[in-house]
Amino acid sequence: METSLLPPVHQQTLSLSPPQRSRRSGQVSLR
């Protein structure tokens, strides 16, 4: 489940914000 949520969230965040912010947003959204 965690792995399945990582790919979609990472791709959407990358398109919305830069790479640096995408990494922090992805971790915060997962938690």
PDB file with one MODEL, atoms N, CA, C and O in Angstrom:
MODEL        1
ATOM      1  N   MET A   1       0.853  -1.210   0.000  1.00  0.00           N
ATOM      2  CA  MET A   1       0.000   0.000   0.000  1.00  0.00           C
ATOM      3  C   MET A   1       0.886   1.257   0.000  1.00  0.00           C
ATOM      4  O   MET A   1       0.642   2.198  -0.756  1.00  0.00           O
ATOM      5  N   GLU A   2       1.888   1.258   0.834  1.00  0.00           N
ATOM      6  CA  GLU A   2       2.771   2.456   0.907  1.00  0.00           C
ATOM      7  C   GLU A   2       3.456   2.687  -0.444  1.00  0.00           C
ATOM      8  O   GLU A   2       3.561   3.820  -0.913  1.00  0.00           O
ATOM      9  N   THR A   3       3.916   1.604  -1.054  1.00  0.00           N
ATOM     10  CA  THR A   3       4.627   1.744  -2.343  1.00  0.00           C
ATOM     11  C   THR A   3       3.656   2.233  -3.421  1.00  0.00           C
ATOM     12  O   THR A   3       4.034   3.001  -4.306  1.00  0.00           O
ATOM     13  N   SER A   4       2.424   1.788  -3.340  1.00  0.00           N
ATOM     14  CA  SER A   4       1.438   2.179  -4.369  1.00  0.00           C
ATOM     15  C   SER A   4       1.111   3.677  -4.244  1.00  0.00           C
ATOM     16  O   SER A   4       0.840   4.346  -5.241  1.00  0.00           O
ATOM     17  N   LEU A   5       1.139   4.178  -3.039  1.00  0.00           N
ATOM     18  CA  LEU A   5       0.801   5.605  -2.837  1.00  0.00           C
ATOM     19  C   LEU A   5       1.998   6.507  -3.163  1.00  0.00           C
ATOM     20  O   LEU A   5       1.837   7.689  -3.465  1.00  0.00           O
ATOM     21  N   LEU A   6       3.168   5.940  -3.098  1.00  0.00           N
ATOM     22  CA  LEU A   6       4.371   6.765  -3.331  1.00  0.00           C
ATOM     23  C   LEU A   6       4.489   7.236  -4.779  1.00  0.00           C
ATOM     24  O   LEU A   6       4.701   8.427  -5.010  1.00  0.00           O
ATOM     25  N   PRO A   7       4.362   6.360  -5.742  1.00  0.00           N
ATOM     26  CA  PRO A   7       4.517   6.736  -7.156  1.00  0.00           C
ATOM     27  C   PRO A   7       3.537   7.835  -7.582  1.00  0.00           C
ATOM     28  O   PRO A   7       3.968   8.862  -8.106  1.00  0.00           O
ATOM     29  N   PRO A   8       2.233   7.642  -7.369  1.00  0.00           N
ATOM     30  CA  PRO A   8       1.232   8.648  -7.777  1.00  0.00           C
ATOM     31  C   PRO A   8       1.457   9.977  -7.070  1.00  0.00           C
ATOM     32  O   PRO A   8       1.422  11.030  -7.708  1.00  0.00           O
ATOM     33  N   VAL A   9       1.682   9.943  -5.798  1.00  0.00           N
ATOM     34  CA  VAL A   9       1.883  11.205  -5.035  1.00  0.00           C
ATOM     35  C   VAL A   9       3.152  11.911  -5.495  1.00  0.00           C
ATOM     36  O   VAL A   9       3.179  13.135  -5.620  1.00  0.00           O
ATOM     37  N   HIS A  10       4.183  11.148  -5.742  1.00  0.00           N
ATOM     38  CA  HIS A  10       5.460  11.746  -6.164  1.00  0.00           C
ATOM     39  C   HIS A  10       5.308  12.405  -7.533  1.00  0.00           C
ATOM     40  O   HIS A  10       5.827  13.497  -7.765  1.00  0.00           O
ATOM     41  N   GLN A  11       4.597  11.738  -8.432  1.00  0.00           N
ATOM     42  CA  GLN A  11       4.446  12.286  -9.798  1.00  0.00           C
ATOM     43  C   GLN A  11       3.598  13.560  -9.750  1.00  0.00           C
ATOM     44  O   GLN A  11       3.929  14.549 -10.404  1.00  0.00           O
ATOM     45  N   GLN A  12       2.537  13.541  -8.999  1.00  0.00           N
ATOM     46  CA  GLN A  12       1.660  14.730  -8.939  1.00  0.00           C
ATOM     47  C   GLN A  12       2.383  15.899  -8.282  1.00  0.00           C
ATOM     48  O   GLN A  12       2.275  17.032  -8.750  1.00  0.00           O
ATOM     49  N   THR A  13       3.104  15.644  -7.223  1.00  0.00           N
ATOM     50  CA  THR A  13       3.813  16.730  -6.530  1.00  0.00           C
ATOM     51  C   THR A  13       4.890  17.308  -7.427  1.00  0.00           C
ATOM     52  O   THR A  13       5.109  18.520  -7.434  1.00  0.00           O
ATOM     53  N   LEU A  14       5.558  16.463  -8.176  1.00  0.00           N
ATOM     54  CA  LEU A  14       6.650  16.934  -9.047  1.00  0.00           C
ATOM     55  C   LEU A  14       6.076  17.891 -10.104  1.00  0.00           C
ATOM     56  O   LEU A  14       6.695  18.898 -10.448  1.00  0.00           O
ATOM     57  N   SER A  15       4.902  17.560 -10.599  1.00  0.00           N
ATOM     58  CA  SER A  15       4.284  18.398 -11.654  1.00  0.00           C
ATOM     59  C   SER A  15       3.796  19.722 -11.046  1.00  0.00           C
ATOM     60  O   SER A  15       3.802  20.760 -11.708  1.00  0.00           O
ATOM     61  N   LEU A  16       3.381  19.665  -9.794  1.00  0.00           N
ATOM     62  CA  LEU A  16       2.840  20.886  -9.152  1.00  0.00           C
ATOM     63  C   LEU A  16       3.973  21.772  -8.607  1.00  0.00           C
ATOM     64  O   LEU A  16       3.995  22.981  -8.840  1.00  0.00           O
ATOM     65  N   SER A  17       4.894  21.162  -7.891  1.00  0.00           N
ATOM     66  CA  SER A  17       5.997  21.973  -7.317  1.00  0.00           C
ATOM     67  C   SER A  17       7.352  21.467  -7.801  1.00  0.00           C
ATOM     68  O   SER A  17       7.422  20.447  -8.487  1.00  0.00           O
ATOM     69  N   PRO A  18       8.408  22.156  -7.454  1.00  0.00           N
ATOM     70  CA  PRO A  18       9.776  21.766  -7.852  1.00  0.00           C
ATOM     71  C   PRO A  18      10.196  20.433  -7.222  1.00  0.00           C
ATOM     72  O   PRO A  18       9.464  19.891  -6.393  1.00  0.00           O
ATOM     73  N   PRO A  19      11.338  19.910  -7.593  1.00  0.00           N
ATOM     74  CA  PRO A  19      11.826  18.624  -7.057  1.00  0.00           C
ATOM     75  C   PRO A  19      12.111  18.714  -5.552  1.00  0.00           C
ATOM     76  O   PRO A  19      11.774  17.800  -4.799  1.00  0.00           O
ATOM     77  N   GLN A  20      12.717  19.791  -5.129  1.00  0.00           N
ATOM     78  CA  GLN A  20      13.052  19.908  -3.694  1.00  0.00           C
ATOM     79  C   GLN A  20      11.771  19.920  -2.834  1.00  0.00           C
ATOM     80  O   GLN A  20      11.708  19.232  -1.815  1.00  0.00           O
ATOM     81  N   ARG A  21      10.794  20.668  -3.225  1.00  0.00           N
ATOM     82  CA  ARG A  21       9.556  20.769  -2.406  1.00  0.00           C
ATOM     83  C   ARG A  21       8.765  19.457  -2.573  1.00  0.00           C
ATOM     84  O   ARG A  21       8.082  19.022  -1.646  1.00  0.00           O
ATOM     85  N   SER A  22       8.859  18.851  -3.723  1.00  0.00           N
ATOM     86  CA  SER A  22       8.092  17.599  -3.966  1.00  0.00           C
ATOM     87  C   SER A  22       8.537  16.528  -2.949  1.00  0.00           C
ATOM     88  O   SER A  22       7.709  15.770  -2.445  1.00  0.00           O
ATOM     89  N   ARG A  23       9.797  16.473  -2.662  1.00  0.00           N
ATOM     90  CA  ARG A  23      10.306  15.434  -1.710  1.00  0.00           C
ATOM     91  C   ARG A  23       9.696  15.698  -0.329  1.00  0.00           C
ATOM     92  O   ARG A  23       9.284  14.757   0.350  1.00  0.00           O
ATOM     93  N   ARG A  24       9.638  16.906   0.076  1.00  0.00           N
ATOM     94  CA  ARG A  24       9.127  17.207   1.458  1.00  0.00           C
ATOM     95  C   ARG A  24       7.599  17.017   1.433  1.00  0.00           C
ATOM     96  O   ARG A  24       7.044  16.441   2.369  1.00  0.00           O
ATOM     97  N   SER A  25       6.947  17.464   0.437  1.00  0.00           N
ATOM     98  CA  SER A  25       5.474  17.343   0.369  1.00  0.00           C
ATOM     99  C   SER A  25       5.075  15.852   0.317  1.00  0.00           C
ATOM    100  O   SER A  25       4.102  15.440   0.949  1.00  0.00           O
ATOM    101  N   GLY A  26       5.829  15.072  -0.432  1.00  0.00           N
ATOM    102  CA  GLY A  26       5.514  13.632  -0.545  1.00  0.00           C
ATOM    103  C   GLY A  26       5.594  12.965   0.829  1.00  0.00           C
ATOM    104  O   GLY A  26       4.708  12.201   1.212  1.00  0.00           O
ATOM    105  N   GLN A  27       6.645  13.258   1.547  1.00  0.00           N
ATOM    106  CA  GLN A  27       6.796  12.611   2.872  1.00  0.00           C
ATOM    107  C   GLN A  27       5.689  13.090   3.828  1.00  0.00           C
ATOM    108  O   GLN A  27       5.124  12.289   4.572  1.00  0.00           O
ATOM    109  N   VAL A  28       5.395  14.343   3.808  1.00  0.00           N
ATOM    110  CA  VAL A  28       4.370  14.882   4.740  1.00  0.00           C
ATOM    111  C   VAL A  28       2.989  14.324   4.371  1.00  0.00           C
ATOM    112  O   VAL A  28       2.184  14.007   5.247  1.00  0.00           O
ATOM    113  N   SER A  29       2.731  14.211   3.065  1.00  0.00           N
ATOM    114  CA  SER A  29       1.410  13.719   2.630  1.00  0.00           C
ATOM    115  C   SER A  29       1.258  12.228   3.009  1.00  0.00           C
ATOM    116  O   SER A  29       0.176  11.775   3.382  1.00  0.00           O
ATOM    117  N   LEU A  30       2.353  11.497   2.904  1.00  0.00           N
ATOM    118  CA  LEU A  30       2.297  10.046   3.224  1.00  0.00           C
ATOM    119  C   LEU A  30       2.027   9.855   4.719  1.00  0.00           C
ATOM    120  O   LEU A  30       1.275   8.965   5.114  1.00  0.00           O
ATOM    121  N   ARG A  31       2.631  10.675   5.514  1.00  0.00           N
ATOM    122  CA  ARG A  31       2.502  10.519   6.988  1.00  0.00           C
ATOM    123  C   ARG A  31       1.152  11.025   7.381  1.00  0.00           C
ATOM    124  O   ARG A  31       0.804  11.003   8.562  1.00  0.00           O
TER     125      ARG A  31
ENDMDL
END
